[in-house]
Amino acid sequence: MFSSKSKDTVATPQPMAPQVPAAAPKRARALSAPSIISADMVINGTINSTGDIQVDGRVEGDVRSVGLVIGEKAEIHGEVYAEDVTVRGKVVGRIRARKVLLAATSHVEGDILHEAFAVESGAFFEGNCRHSDNPLGEGVGETAQKPRTPAAPSALFAPLSPVTN
């Protein structure tokens, strides 16, 4: 119907191109939608996800995920651990991620341990940033500063003995 080939013509088989298997997705996160914490939600506690999270509300606690987007009106008061973090809102606490982007609307108060780090003009950042080849593996359970053990009293602070003439 759509072709003008005669019925006497025999089609010659074309050599098949080698079949390349489809590349497997790097992470399962490409297959699912992100979990969304909406603007009217406040969460007190730790959030753990094996996928992506988008925070538009307020989180009082640590956030652990593969990908994390912190919206312009969002606030996180706690530590952030993720492969990829985009901050457009406010974070008060440490960020540990392979890739960190501080957008122009971001406000970050805390240290950042990263593999790749980008800051847009207008972003607010108060803290220290440090490069690491494995930011998610270095002492993940450690606190920001190790507790100090009290030192033994020195002779300078020993009680004075009474002076006799």
TIMI-710749 format. One record per residue (C-alpha): x, z negated, y; residue number from 0. Coordinates in nm, 3 decimals, always signed. Last residue first. Layout:
! residues N
@u->X w->Z v->Y seq->NUM
...
END
This chain:
! residues 165
@u->+5.852 w->-10.791 v->+3.478 seq->164
@u->+5.596 w->-10.688 v->+3.219 seq->163
@u->+5.403 w->-10.360 v->+3.221 seq->162
@u->+5.101 w->-10.348 v->+2.996 seq->161
@u->+5.104 w->-10.067 v->+2.742 seq->160
@u->+4.936 w->-9.746 v->+2.847 seq->159
@u->+4.668 w->-9.606 v->+2.621 seq->158
@u->+4.768 w->-9.278 v->+2.457 seq->157
@u->+4.672 w->-8.966 v->+2.651 seq->156
@u->+5.021 w->-8.837 v->+2.710 seq->155
@u->+5.125 w->-8.935 v->+2.359 seq->154
@u->+4.896 w->-8.670 v->+2.220 seq->153
@u->+4.562 w->-8.722 v->+2.056 seq->152
@u->+4.527 w->-8.504 v->+1.748 seq->151
@u->+4.355 w->-8.179 v->+1.826 seq->150
@u->+3.983 w->-8.140 v->+1.790 seq->149
@u->+3.882 w->-7.849 v->+1.572 seq->148
@u->+3.765 w->-7.544 v->+1.760 seq->147
@u->+3.460 w->-7.357 v->+1.652 seq->146
@u->+3.532 w->-6.988 v->+1.610 seq->145
@u->+3.413 w->-6.782 v->+1.902 seq->144
@u->+3.150 w->-6.509 v->+1.892 seq->143
@u->+3.031 w->-6.626 v->+1.551 seq->142
@u->+3.163 w->-6.473 v->+1.235 seq->141
@u->+2.935 w->-6.319 v->+0.975 seq->140
@u->+3.041 w->-5.960 v->+1.041 seq->139
@u->+3.410 w->-6.049 v->+1.028 seq->138
@u->+3.528 w->-5.691 v->+1.070 seq->137
@u->+3.304 w->-5.468 v->+0.859 seq->136
@u->+3.056 w->-5.334 v->+1.113 seq->135
@u->+3.322 w->-5.245 v->+1.369 seq->134
@u->+3.535 w->-5.053 v->+1.117 seq->133
@u->+3.790 w->-4.843 v->+1.306 seq->132
@u->+3.760 w->-5.082 v->+1.597 seq->131
@u->+3.765 w->-5.028 v->+1.972 seq->130
@u->+3.706 w->-5.325 v->+2.199 seq->129
@u->+3.465 w->-5.380 v->+2.483 seq->128
@u->+3.455 w->-5.698 v->+2.684 seq->127
@u->+3.166 w->-5.830 v->+2.885 seq->126
@u->+2.944 w->-5.737 v->+3.176 seq->125
@u->+2.795 w->-5.390 v->+3.157 seq->124
@u->+2.546 w->-5.237 v->+3.401 seq->123
@u->+2.483 w->-4.863 v->+3.360 seq->122
@u->+2.463 w->-4.651 v->+3.677 seq->121
@u->+2.685 w->-4.367 v->+3.554 seq->120
@u->+2.649 w->-4.324 v->+3.180 seq->119
@u->+2.869 w->-4.518 v->+2.941 seq->118
@u->+3.001 w->-4.385 v->+2.611 seq->117
@u->+3.166 w->-4.572 v->+2.320 seq->116
@u->+3.287 w->-4.455 v->+1.979 seq->115
@u->+3.420 w->-4.692 v->+1.708 seq->114
@u->+3.271 w->-5.002 v->+1.864 seq->113
@u->+3.288 w->-5.377 v->+1.925 seq->112
@u->+3.089 w->-5.458 v->+2.238 seq->111
@u->+3.094 w->-5.799 v->+2.406 seq->110
@u->+2.803 w->-5.939 v->+2.598 seq->109
@u->+2.574 w->-5.888 v->+2.894 seq->108
@u->+2.431 w->-5.536 v->+2.878 seq->107
@u->+2.192 w->-5.383 v->+3.132 seq->106
@u->+2.098 w->-5.021 v->+3.061 seq->105
@u->+1.920 w->-4.781 v->+3.300 seq->104
@u->+2.210 w->-4.532 v->+3.321 seq->103
@u->+2.236 w->-4.519 v->+2.942 seq->102
@u->+2.488 w->-4.726 v->+2.746 seq->101
@u->+2.570 w->-4.528 v->+2.433 seq->100
@u->+2.732 w->-4.700 v->+2.134 seq->99
@u->+2.859 w->-4.538 v->+1.812 seq->98
@u->+3.005 w->-4.730 v->+1.518 seq->97
@u->+2.823 w->-5.044 v->+1.615 seq->96
@u->+2.872 w->-5.413 v->+1.688 seq->95
@u->+2.688 w->-5.532 v->+1.999 seq->94
@u->+2.721 w->-5.896 v->+2.115 seq->93
@u->+2.451 w->-6.070 v->+2.311 seq->92
@u->+2.216 w->-6.024 v->+2.605 seq->91
@u->+2.083 w->-5.671 v->+2.573 seq->90
@u->+1.862 w->-5.509 v->+2.836 seq->89
@u->+1.708 w->-5.162 v->+2.843 seq->88
@u->+1.836 w->-4.805 v->+2.788 seq->87
@u->+2.077 w->-4.892 v->+2.509 seq->86
@u->+2.144 w->-4.633 v->+2.240 seq->85
@u->+2.297 w->-4.776 v->+1.924 seq->84
@u->+2.427 w->-4.586 v->+1.617 seq->83
@u->+2.559 w->-4.746 v->+1.299 seq->82
@u->+2.397 w->-5.077 v->+1.376 seq->81
@u->+2.457 w->-5.451 v->+1.430 seq->80
@u->+2.304 w->-5.609 v->+1.743 seq->79
@u->+2.345 w->-5.978 v->+1.827 seq->78
@u->+2.083 w->-6.176 v->+2.013 seq->77
@u->+1.858 w->-6.164 v->+2.318 seq->76
@u->+1.715 w->-5.813 v->+2.299 seq->75
@u->+1.506 w->-5.683 v->+2.588 seq->74
@u->+1.300 w->-5.366 v->+2.620 seq->73
@u->+1.169 w->-5.208 v->+2.942 seq->72
@u->+1.405 w->-4.907 v->+2.928 seq->71
@u->+1.389 w->-4.871 v->+2.549 seq->70
@u->+1.648 w->-4.996 v->+2.302 seq->69
@u->+1.716 w->-4.731 v->+2.039 seq->68
@u->+1.869 w->-4.850 v->+1.713 seq->67
@u->+1.995 w->-4.654 v->+1.415 seq->66
@u->+2.109 w->-4.795 v->+1.082 seq->65
@u->+1.963 w->-5.139 v->+1.139 seq->64
@u->+2.042 w->-5.503 v->+1.207 seq->63
@u->+1.880 w->-5.689 v->+1.500 seq->62
@u->+1.959 w->-6.053 v->+1.580 seq->61
@u->+1.716 w->-6.285 v->+1.754 seq->60
@u->+1.471 w->-6.313 v->+2.044 seq->59
@u->+1.339 w->-5.956 v->+2.048 seq->58
@u->+1.130 w->-5.821 v->+2.336 seq->57
@u->+0.930 w->-5.497 v->+2.347 seq->56
@u->+1.026 w->-5.128 v->+2.347 seq->55
@u->+1.254 w->-5.148 v->+2.045 seq->54
@u->+1.299 w->-4.835 v->+1.837 seq->53
@u->+1.431 w->-4.903 v->+1.489 seq->52
@u->+1.593 w->-4.663 v->+1.245 seq->51
@u->+1.632 w->-4.713 v->+0.873 seq->50
@u->+1.769 w->-4.976 v->+0.633 seq->49
@u->+1.608 w->-5.243 v->+0.850 seq->48
@u->+1.674 w->-5.609 v->+0.924 seq->47
@u->+1.513 w->-5.800 v->+1.214 seq->46
@u->+1.613 w->-6.162 v->+1.277 seq->45
@u->+1.381 w->-6.405 v->+1.448 seq->44
@u->+1.139 w->-6.440 v->+1.739 seq->43
@u->+0.961 w->-6.109 v->+1.798 seq->42
@u->+0.766 w->-6.032 v->+2.116 seq->41
@u->+0.530 w->-5.732 v->+2.114 seq->40
@u->+0.350 w->-5.572 v->+2.411 seq->39
@u->+0.614 w->-5.300 v->+2.461 seq->38
@u->+0.594 w->-5.183 v->+2.100 seq->37
@u->+0.843 w->-5.260 v->+1.827 seq->36
@u->+0.865 w->-4.925 v->+1.654 seq->35
@u->+1.000 w->-4.859 v->+1.305 seq->34
@u->+1.160 w->-4.517 v->+1.303 seq->33
@u->+1.004 w->-4.231 v->+1.106 seq->32
@u->+1.138 w->-4.152 v->+0.762 seq->31
@u->+1.342 w->-3.880 v->+0.592 seq->30
@u->+1.633 w->-3.868 v->+0.835 seq->29
@u->+1.679 w->-4.243 v->+0.783 seq->28
@u->+1.772 w->-4.192 v->+0.418 seq->27
@u->+2.125 w->-4.124 v->+0.526 seq->26
@u->+2.368 w->-3.838 v->+0.504 seq->25
@u->+2.099 w->-3.596 v->+0.391 seq->24
@u->+2.198 w->-3.392 v->+0.089 seq->23
@u->+2.317 w->-3.046 v->+0.173 seq->22
@u->+2.107 w->-2.779 v->+0.010 seq->21
@u->+2.281 w->-2.627 v->-0.287 seq->20
@u->+2.453 w->-2.300 v->-0.213 seq->19
@u->+2.328 w->-2.009 v->-0.414 seq->18
@u->+2.574 w->-1.723 v->-0.444 seq->17
@u->+2.419 w->-1.407 v->-0.314 seq->16
@u->+2.253 w->-1.204 v->-0.582 seq->15
@u->+2.375 w->-0.852 v->-0.639 seq->14
@u->+2.097 w->-0.607 v->-0.567 seq->13
@u->+1.898 w->-0.471 v->-0.860 seq->12
@u->+1.832 w->-0.099 v->-0.842 seq->11
@u->+1.470 w->-0.013 v->-0.787 seq->10
@u->+1.347 w->+0.270 v->-1.004 seq->9
@u->+1.191 w->+0.560 v->-0.821 seq->8
@u->+0.922 w->+0.744 v->-1.015 seq->7
@u->+0.640 w->+0.550 v->-0.850 seq->6
@u->+0.726 w->+0.699 v->-0.517 seq->5
@u->+0.818 w->+0.473 v->-0.236 seq->4
@u->+0.594 w->+0.493 v->+0.070 seq->3
@u->+0.548 w->+0.121 v->+0.111 seq->2
@u->+0.270 w->-0.091 v->+0.250 seq->1
@u->+0.000 w->+0.000 v->+0.000 seq->0
END
